[in-house]
């Protein structure tokens, strides 16, 4: 009985944290699929909020609190707001947009499946012998994470910021061009009461 009580749990006896991680992962995956398949641009941006929020919860379950809050503050609080701001500037339609579907679903599905398979293989091969003790103390601190981020990953971090700035500038240019090409609105016809008063 003592051996059974101290034996490590396996895949057939998951802990509550592992079950929560799996459930949140399924919700995040479903929200991501809806994000890329819906034809309503505003709904896609809102489902993107759910996807990024689910990733933040996954980071919390992995005892990476700093990364989770960075996910919420930067991606959910800044990137999605920037995307919505760009949609408003370009006057994106609120309802269904048939133009958002290019008709290349099969090639896109093949590329997405290949990219996902390659990513899973790379991550599995890189962390094959790495295990995270969810019940133990947090392995990483804010200082260690910050040094790793701004020492080894600073170039992709800055490239992403430049890309978002270019997207915002492009949205402003498109909105100004649309406003310049829009003809003047016709004057409203006078009501019968106004016409009788004019007489």
DRENPA-3360 file (N, C-alpha, C; in nm, 2 decimals, always signed):
BEGIN
1 = XXXXXXXX = +0.08/-0.12/+0.00/+0.00/+0.00/+0.00/+0.09/+0.13/+0.00 ~ +0.20/+0.12/+0.07/+0.29/+0.24/+0.08/+0.35/+0.26/-0.06 ~ +0.38/+0.15/-0.13/+0.44/+0.16/-0.26/+0.34/+0.22/-0.36 ~ +0.22/+0.18/-0.35/+0.11/+0.23/-0.44/+0.09/+0.38/-0.41 ~ +0.10/+0.42/-0.29/+0.07/+0.56/-0.26/+0.18/+0.65/-0.30 ~ +0.31/+0.60/-0.30/+0.42/+0.68/-0.34/+0.46/+0.66/-0.49 ~ +0.39/+0.58/-0.56/+0.43/+0.55/-0.70/+0.39/+0.67/-0.78 ~ +0.48/+0.71/-0.88/+0.44/+0.82/-0.96/+0.33/+0.79/-1.06;
9 = XXXXXXXX = +0.24/+0.89/-1.08/+0.13/+0.87/-1.17/+0.17/+0.86/-1.31 ~ +0.09/+0.79/-1.39/+0.12/+0.77/-1.53/+0.02/+0.83/-1.62 ~ +0.02/+0.79/-1.75/-0.08/+0.85/-1.84/-0.22/+0.80/-1.81 ~ -0.24/+0.69/-1.74/-0.37/+0.64/-1.71/-0.43/+0.70/-1.58 ~ -0.35/+0.78/-1.51/-0.39/+0.84/-1.39/-0.35/+0.99/-1.39 ~ -0.40/+1.07/-1.48/-0.36/+1.21/-1.48/-0.40/+1.29/-1.36 ~ -0.33/+1.40/-1.34/-0.36/+1.49/-1.23/-0.47/+1.59/-1.28 ~ -0.52/+1.67/-1.19/-0.61/+1.77/-1.22/-0.55/+1.88/-1.31;
17 = XXXXXXXX = -0.43/+1.91/-1.29/-0.36/+2.01/-1.38/-0.35/+1.96/-1.52 ~ -0.31/+1.83/-1.54/-0.30/+1.77/-1.67/-0.43/+1.77/-1.74 ~ -0.54/+1.74/-1.67/-0.68/+1.73/-1.73/-0.72/+1.87/-1.77 ~ -0.69/+1.97/-1.69/-0.72/+2.11/-1.72/-0.64/+2.16/-1.84 ~ -0.51/+2.12/-1.85/-0.43/+2.15/-1.96/-0.49/+2.10/-2.09 ~ -0.53/+1.97/-2.09/-0.59/+1.91/-2.21/-0.72/+1.98/-2.25 ~ -0.81/+2.01/-2.15/-0.93/+2.07/-2.18/-0.91/+2.21/-2.24 ~ -0.83/+2.29/-2.18/-0.80/+2.42/-2.23/-0.74/+2.42/-2.36;
25 = XXXXXXXX = -0.65/+2.32/-2.39/-0.59/+2.30/-2.52/-0.69/+2.27/-2.63 ~ -0.79/+2.19/-2.60/-0.89/+2.16/-2.69/-0.98/+2.29/-2.73 ~ -1.01/+2.36/-2.62/-1.09/+2.49/-2.64/-1.00/+2.59/-2.73 ~ -0.87/+2.60/-2.70/-0.79/+2.69/-2.77/-0.77/+2.64/-2.92 ~ -0.76/+2.51/-2.94/-0.75/+2.46/-3.08/-0.88/+2.49/-3.15 ~ -1.00/+2.47/-3.09/-1.13/+2.50/-3.16/-1.14/+2.64/-3.19 ~ -1.10/+2.73/-3.10/-1.11/+2.88/-3.13/-1.01/+2.91/-3.24 ~ -0.90/+2.85/-3.25/-0.80/+2.88/-3.36/-0.86/+2.84/-3.49;
33 = XXXXXXXX = -0.92/+2.72/-3.49/-0.99/+2.67/-3.62/-1.10/+2.77/-3.66 ~ -1.18/+2.82/-3.57/-1.29/+2.91/-3.60/-1.23/+3.04/-3.65 ~ -1.11/+3.08/-3.59/-1.05/+3.21/-3.64/-1.01/+3.21/-3.78 ~ -0.96/+3.09/-3.83/-0.91/+3.09/-3.97/-1.02/+3.04/-4.07 ~ -1.13/+3.00/-4.02/-1.24/+2.95/-4.11/-1.36/+3.04/-4.12 ~ -1.38/+3.13/-4.02/-1.49/+3.21/-4.03/-1.48/+3.32/-4.14 ~ -1.59/+3.36/-4.20/-1.59/+3.46/-4.30/-1.62/+3.60/-4.25 ~ -1.64/+3.62/-4.12/-1.67/+3.75/-4.06/-1.54/+3.79/-4.00;
41 = XXXXXXXX = -1.48/+3.90/-4.05/-1.35/+3.95/-4.00/-1.35/+3.99/-3.86 ~ -1.46/+4.05/-3.81/-1.46/+4.10/-3.67/-1.47/+3.98/-3.58 ~ -1.55/+3.88/-3.62/-1.56/+3.76/-3.54/-1.43/+3.68/-3.53 ~ -1.36/+3.69/-3.64/-1.22/+3.62/-3.65/-1.13/+3.69/-3.54 ~ -1.14/+3.82/-3.54/-1.05/+3.89/-3.44/-1.09/+3.86/-3.30 ~ -1.22/+3.85/-3.27/-1.27/+3.81/-3.14/-1.24/+3.67/-3.10 ~ -1.25/+3.58/-3.20/-1.20/+3.44/-3.17/-1.05/+3.43/-3.15 ~ -0.98/+3.52/-3.21/-0.84/+3.53/-3.18/-0.81/+3.57/-3.04;
49 = XXXXXXXX = -0.89/+3.65/-2.98/-0.88/+3.68/-2.84/-0.89/+3.56/-2.75 ~ -0.99/+3.47/-2.79/-1.01/+3.35/-2.71/-0.89/+3.26/-2.73 ~ -0.84/+3.25/-2.85/-0.72/+3.16/-2.87/-0.60/+3.21/-2.79 ~ -0.57/+3.34/-2.80/-0.45/+3.39/-2.72/-0.48/+3.38/-2.57 ~ -0.60/+3.40/-2.53/-0.63/+3.38/-2.39/-0.61/+3.24/-2.34 ~ -0.65/+3.15/-2.42/-0.63/+3.00/-2.39/-0.48/+2.97/-2.38 ~ -0.40/+3.03/-2.47/-0.25/+3.01/-2.46/-0.20/+3.06/-2.32 ~ -0.25/+3.18/-2.28/-0.21/+3.24/-2.15/-0.25/+3.14/-2.04;
57 = XXXXXXXX = -0.36/+3.08/-2.04/-0.40/+2.99/-1.94/-0.31/+2.86/-1.94 ~ -0.27/+2.82/-2.06/-0.18/+2.71/-2.07/-0.04/+2.74/-2.01 ~ +0.00/+2.86/-2.03/+0.13/+2.91/-1.97/+0.12/+2.91/-1.81 ~ +0.00/+2.95/-1.76/-0.02/+2.95/-1.62/-0.02/+2.81/-1.56 ~ -0.08/+2.72/-1.64/-0.08/+2.58/-1.59/+0.06/+2.52/-1.59 ~ +0.15/+2.57/-1.68/+0.29/+2.52/-1.68/+0.38/+2.60/-1.59 ~ +0.32/+2.68/-1.50/+0.39/+2.76/-1.40/+0.48/+2.86/-1.46 ~ +0.44/+2.91/-1.57/+0.52/+3.02/-1.64/+0.43/+3.15/-1.63;
65 = XXXXXXXX = +0.42/+3.20/-1.51/+0.33/+3.32/-1.49/+0.37/+3.44/-1.56 ~ +0.50/+3.46/-1.57/+0.55/+3.58/-1.64/+0.51/+3.58/-1.79 ~ +0.54/+3.47/-1.85/+0.50/+3.45/-2.00/+0.35/+3.46/-2.01 ~ +0.27/+3.41/-1.92/+0.13/+3.42/-1.93/+0.08/+3.57/-1.93 ~ +0.13/+3.64/-1.83/+0.09/+3.79/-1.83/+0.14/+3.87/-1.94 ~ +0.26/+3.83/-2.00/+0.31/+3.90/-2.12/+0.22/+3.86/-2.23 ~ +0.17/+3.74/-2.24/+0.07/+3.70/-2.34/-0.05/+3.78/-2.34 ~ -0.10/+3.80/-2.21/-0.23/+3.88/-2.20/-0.20/+4.03/-2.23;
73 = XXXXXXXX = -0.10/+4.09/-2.18/-0.07/+4.23/-2.19/-0.04/+4.27/-2.34 ~ +0.05/+4.19/-2.40/+0.10/+4.23/-2.53/+0.01/+4.18/-2.64 ~ -0.02/+4.05/-2.64/-0.10/+4.00/-2.75/-0.25/+4.03/-2.74 ~ -0.31/+3.99/-2.63/-0.45/+4.01/-2.61/-0.48/+4.16/-2.60 ~ -0.40/+4.23/-2.52/-0.42/+4.37/-2.49/-0.37/+4.47/-2.60 ~ -0.28/+4.43/-2.68/-0.22/+4.52/-2.78/-0.23/+4.48/-2.92 ~ -0.20/+4.36/-2.95/-0.20/+4.31/-3.09/-0.34/+4.30/-3.14 ~ -0.43/+4.24/-3.06/-0.57/+4.23/-3.10/-0.64/+4.37/-3.12;
81 = XXXXXXXX = -0.61/+4.46/-3.02/-0.66/+4.59/-3.03/-0.61/+4.66/-3.16 ~ -0.48/+4.64/-3.20/-0.43/+4.69/-3.32/-0.50/+4.63/-3.44 ~ -0.53/+4.50/-3.44/-0.60/+4.44/-3.55/-0.74/+4.50/-3.56 ~ -0.81/+4.52/-3.45/-0.94/+4.58/-3.46/-0.94/+4.72/-3.51 ~ -0.83/+4.79/-3.47/-0.82/+4.93/-3.51/-0.79/+4.93/-3.66 ~ -0.71/+4.84/-3.71/-0.69/+4.83/-3.86/-0.82/+4.79/-3.93 ~ -0.90/+4.70/-3.88/-1.03/+4.67/-3.94/-1.12/+4.79/-3.95 ~ -1.12/+4.87/-3.84/-1.21/+4.99/-3.84/-1.16/+5.09/-3.94;
89 = XXXXXXXX = -1.02/+5.11/-3.96/-0.97/+5.20/-4.05/-1.00/+5.16/-4.19 ~ -0.99/+5.03/-4.22/-1.01/+4.99/-4.36/-1.16/+4.96/-4.39 ~ -1.25/+5.00/-4.29/-1.39/+4.98/-4.31/-1.43/+4.84/-4.35 ~ -1.38/+4.74/-4.27/-1.41/+4.60/-4.30/-1.56/+4.58/-4.27 ~ -1.62/+4.49/-4.35/-1.76/+4.46/-4.33/-1.79/+4.39/-4.20 ~ -1.90/+4.42/-4.14/-1.93/+4.36/-4.01/-1.99/+4.22/-4.03 ~ -2.07/+4.20/-4.14/-2.13/+4.07/-4.16/-2.03/+3.97/-4.24 ~ -2.10/+3.88/-4.30/-2.02/+3.78/-4.38/-1.96/+3.84/-4.50;
97 = XXXXXXXX = -1.83/+3.81/-4.53/-1.76/+3.86/-4.64/-1.72/+3.75/-4.73 ~ -1.79/+3.73/-4.84/-1.75/+3.63/-4.94/-1.61/+3.65/-5.00 ~ -1.56/+3.77/-5.00/-1.43/+3.80/-5.06/-1.32/+3.75/-4.97 ~ -1.35/+3.72/-4.84/-1.24/+3.67/-4.75/-1.20/+3.53/-4.78 ~ -1.28/+3.46/-4.87/-1.24/+3.32/-4.90/-1.19/+3.32/-5.04 ~ -1.06/+3.28/-5.06/-0.99/+3.28/-5.19/-1.02/+3.15/-5.26 ~ -1.08/+3.05/-5.20/-1.11/+2.93/-5.27/-0.99/+2.83/-5.27 ~ -0.88/+2.86/-5.21/-0.77/+2.77/-5.20/-0.76/+2.69/-5.07;
105 = XXXXXXXX = -0.87/+2.63/-5.03/-0.88/+2.57/-4.90/-0.79/+2.44/-4.90 ~ -0.79/+2.37/-5.00/-0.71/+2.24/-5.00/-0.56/+2.27/-4.99 ~ -0.50/+2.36/-5.08/-0.36/+2.39/-5.06/-0.33/+2.44/-4.92 ~ -0.42/+2.53/-4.87/-0.40/+2.59/-4.74/-0.40/+2.48/-4.63 ~ -0.49/+2.38/-4.64/-0.50/+2.27/-4.55/-0.38/+2.19/-4.55 ~ -0.32/+2.16/-4.67/-0.20/+2.08/-4.68/-0.08/+2.15/-4.62 ~ -0.07/+2.28/-4.65/+0.04/+2.36/-4.59/+0.03/+2.37/-4.44 ~ -0.09/+2.39/-4.39/-0.11/+2.40/-4.24/-0.08/+2.26/-4.18;
113 = XXXXXXXX = -0.13/+2.15/-4.24/-0.10/+2.02/-4.18/+0.05/+1.99/-4.18 ~ +0.12/+2.02/-4.29/+0.26/+2.00/-4.30/+0.34/+2.09/-4.20 ~ +0.30/+2.22/-4.18/+0.36/+2.30/-4.09/+0.34/+2.25/-3.94 ~ +0.22/+2.21/-3.91/+0.19/+2.16/-3.78/+0.27/+2.03/-3.75 ~ +0.28/+1.94/-3.85/+0.36/+1.82/-3.83/+0.50/+1.85/-3.81 ~ +0.56/+1.94/-3.89/+0.70/+1.98/-3.87/+0.72/+2.04/-3.73 ~ +0.63/+2.13/-3.69/+0.65/+2.20/-3.56/+0.64/+2.10/-3.44 ~ +0.54/+2.00/-3.45/+0.53/+1.90/-3.35/+0.66/+1.81/-3.34;
121 = XXXXXXXX = +0.71/+1.78/-3.46/+0.83/+1.69/-3.47/+0.95/+1.77/-3.41 ~ +0.97/+1.89/-3.44/+1.08/+1.97/-3.39/+1.07/+1.99/-3.24 ~ +0.95/+2.02/-3.19/+0.94/+2.04/-3.04/+0.96/+1.91/-2.97 ~ +0.90/+1.80/-3.02/+0.91/+1.67/-2.96/+1.06/+1.62/-2.96 ~ +1.13/+1.65/-3.07/+1.27/+1.61/-3.07/+1.36/+1.69/-2.98 ~ +1.32/+1.82/-2.97/+1.41/+1.91/-2.88/+1.38/+1.88/-2.73 ~ +1.26/+1.85/-2.70/+1.23/+1.83/-2.55/+1.19/+1.69/-2.52 ~ +1.25/+1.60/-2.59/+1.21/+1.46/-2.57/+1.24/+1.41/-2.42;
129 = XXXXXXXX = +1.35/+1.45/-2.37/+1.39/+1.41/-2.23/+1.37/+1.51/-2.13 ~ +1.29/+1.62/-2.16/+1.26/+1.72/-2.06/+1.13/+1.71/-2.00 ~ +1.12/+1.71/-1.87/+0.99/+1.70/-1.80/+0.98/+1.81/-1.71 ~ +0.85/+1.86/-1.70/+0.82/+1.98/-1.61/+0.75/+1.93/-1.49 ~ +0.80/+1.96/-1.37/+0.74/+1.92/-1.24/+0.64/+2.03/-1.21 ~ +0.51/+2.00/-1.24/+0.40/+2.09/-1.22/+0.38/+2.11/-1.07 ~ +0.41/+2.01/-0.99/+0.38/+2.02/-0.84/+0.50/+2.09/-0.77 ~ +0.61/+2.11/-0.83/+0.73/+2.16/-0.76/+0.73/+2.31/-0.78;
137 = XXXXXXXX = +0.84/+2.38/-0.73/+0.85/+2.52/-0.75/+0.88/+2.56/-0.89 ~ +0.85/+2.69/-0.92/+0.87/+2.74/-1.06/+1.01/+2.73/-1.09 ~ +1.04/+2.68/-1.21/+1.18/+2.66/-1.26/+1.24/+2.79/-1.31 ~ +1.16/+2.88/-1.37/+1.21/+3.00/-1.43/+1.16/+3.12/-1.35 ~ +1.25/+3.23/-1.35/+1.21/+3.35/-1.29/+1.20/+3.46/-1.40 ~ +1.15/+3.58/-1.35/+1.13/+3.69/-1.45/+1.27/+3.73/-1.50 ~ +1.37/+3.73/-1.42/+1.50/+3.77/-1.47/+1.56/+3.68/-1.57 ~ +1.55/+3.55/-1.55/+1.60/+3.45/-1.64/+1.52/+3.46/-1.77;
145 = XXXXXXXX = +1.39/+3.47/-1.76/+1.31/+3.48/-1.89/+1.34/+3.60/-1.96 ~ +1.35/+3.72/-1.89/+1.38/+3.84/-1.96/+1.52/+3.84/-2.03 ~ +1.62/+3.78/-1.96/+1.75/+3.77/-2.03/+1.75/+3.68/-2.15 ~ +1.67/+3.57/-2.14/+1.67/+3.48/-2.26/+1.59/+3.55/-2.37 ~ +1.49/+3.63/-2.34/+1.41/+3.69/-2.44/+1.48/+3.80/-2.51 ~ +1.55/+3.89/-2.44/+1.61/+4.00/-2.50/+1.76/+3.98/-2.53 ~ +1.81/+3.86/-2.51/+1.94/+3.83/-2.55/+1.95/+3.74/-2.67 ~ +1.86/+3.64/-2.67/+1.86/+3.54/-2.78/+1.75/+3.56/-2.88;
153 = XXXXXXXX = +1.64/+3.62/-2.84/+1.52/+3.64/-2.93/+1.48/+3.78/-2.95 ~ +1.58/+3.87/-2.94/+1.55/+4.01/-2.96/+1.52/+4.05/-3.10 ~ +1.58/+3.98/-3.20/+1.56/+4.01/-3.34/+1.42/+3.98/-3.38 ~ +1.37/+3.85/-3.36/+1.23/+3.83/-3.39/+1.13/+3.92/-3.32 ~ +1.16/+3.95/-3.19/+1.08/+4.04/-3.12/+1.06/+4.18/-3.18 ~ +1.17/+4.23/-3.23/+1.17/+4.36/-3.29/+1.11/+4.35/-3.43 ~ +1.14/+4.24/-3.50/+1.08/+4.22/-3.64/+0.93/+4.22/-3.63 ~ +0.87/+4.16/-3.53/+0.73/+4.15/-3.51/+0.67/+4.29/-3.49;
161 = XXXXXXXX = +0.74/+4.37/-3.41/+0.69/+4.51/-3.38/+0.69/+4.59/-3.51 ~ +0.80/+4.58/-3.59/+0.80/+4.65/-3.72/+0.69/+4.60/-3.82 ~ +0.66/+4.47/-3.82/+0.56/+4.42/-3.90/+0.42/+4.47/-3.86 ~ +0.40/+4.48/-3.73/+0.27/+4.54/-3.68/+0.26/+4.69/-3.72 ~ +0.37/+4.76/-3.71/+0.37/+4.90/-3.75/+0.34/+4.92/-3.89 ~ +0.40/+4.83/-3.98/+0.38/+4.84/-4.12/+0.23/+4.80/-4.15 ~ +0.17/+4.71/-4.08/+0.03/+4.68/-4.10/-0.06/+4.80/-4.06 ~ -0.03/+4.87/-3.96/-0.11/+4.98/-3.92/-0.09/+5.10/-4.02;
169 = XXXXXXXX = +0.03/+5.12/-4.07/+0.05/+5.23/-4.17/-0.03/+5.19/-4.30 ~ -0.02/+5.06/-4.34/-0.10/+5.02/-4.45/-0.25/+5.04/-4.44 ~ -0.30/+5.01/-4.32/-0.44/+5.03/-4.29/-0.48/+5.18/-4.31 ~ -0.39/+5.27/-4.26/-0.42/+5.41/-4.27/-0.42/+5.46/-4.41 ~ -0.32/+5.40/-4.49/-0.31/+5.44/-4.63/-0.44/+5.39/-4.71 ~ -0.48/+5.27/-4.68/-0.60/+5.22/-4.75/-0.73/+5.30/-4.71 ~ -0.74/+5.34/-4.58/-0.86/+5.42/-4.54/-0.86/+5.55/-4.61 ~ -0.74/+5.62/-4.62/-0.74/+5.75/-4.68/-0.77/+5.74/-4.83;
177 = XXXXXXXX = -0.72/+5.63/-4.90/-0.75/+5.61/-5.04/-0.90/+5.59/-5.06 ~ -0.96/+5.51/-4.97/-1.10/+5.48/-4.99/-1.18/+5.61/-4.97 ~ -1.14/+5.69/-4.87/-1.21/+5.82/-4.85/-1.20/+5.91/-4.96 ~ -1.08/+5.91/-5.03/-1.06/+6.00/-5.14/-1.14/+5.96/-5.26 ~ -1.16/+5.83/-5.28/-1.23/+5.78/-5.40/-1.38/+5.78/-5.38 ~ -1.43/+5.80/-5.26/-1.57/+5.80/-5.24/-1.64/+5.93/-5.29 ~ -1.74/+5.92/-5.38/-1.80/+6.04/-5.43/-1.88/+6.11/-5.32 ~ -1.91/+6.24/-5.35/-1.99/+6.31/-5.25/-2.13/+6.25/-5.23;
185 = XXXXXXXX = -2.18/+6.25/-5.11/-2.31/+6.20/-5.09/-2.41/+6.29/-5.15 ~ -2.51/+6.24/-5.22/-2.62/+6.33/-5.28/-2.70/+6.39/-5.17 ~ -2.75/+6.51/-5.20/-2.83/+6.58/-5.11/-2.96/+6.51/-5.09 ~ -3.01/+6.52/-4.96/-3.14/+6.46/-4.94/-3.25/+6.54/-5.00 ~ -3.35/+6.47/-5.06/-3.46/+6.53/-5.12/-3.55/+6.60/-5.01 ~ -3.60/+6.71/-5.05/-3.68/+6.79/-4.96/-3.81/+6.71/-4.93 ~ -3.86/+6.72/-4.81/-3.99/+6.66/-4.78/-4.11/+6.74/-4.84 ~ -4.22/+6.68/-4.86/-4.34/+6.76/-4.92/-4.37/+6.88/-4.84;
193 = XXXXXXX = -4.36/+6.87/-4.70/-4.39/+6.99/-4.62/-4.29/+7.11/-4.65 ~ -4.16/+7.07/-4.67/-4.07/+7.18/-4.71/-4.10/+7.24/-4.84 ~ -4.14/+7.15/-4.94/-4.17/+7.21/-5.07/-4.29/+7.30/-5.07 ~ -4.39/+7.26/-4.99/-4.51/+7.35/-4.98/-4.48/+7.48/-4.91 ~ -4.39/+7.47/-4.81/-4.35/+7.60/-4.75/-4.27/+7.69/-4.84 ~ -4.19/+7.63/-4.93/-4.12/+7.71/-5.02/-4.21/+7.78/-5.12 ~ -4.32/+7.71/-5.15/-4.41/+7.78/-5.24/-4.48/+7.90/-5.17;
% end
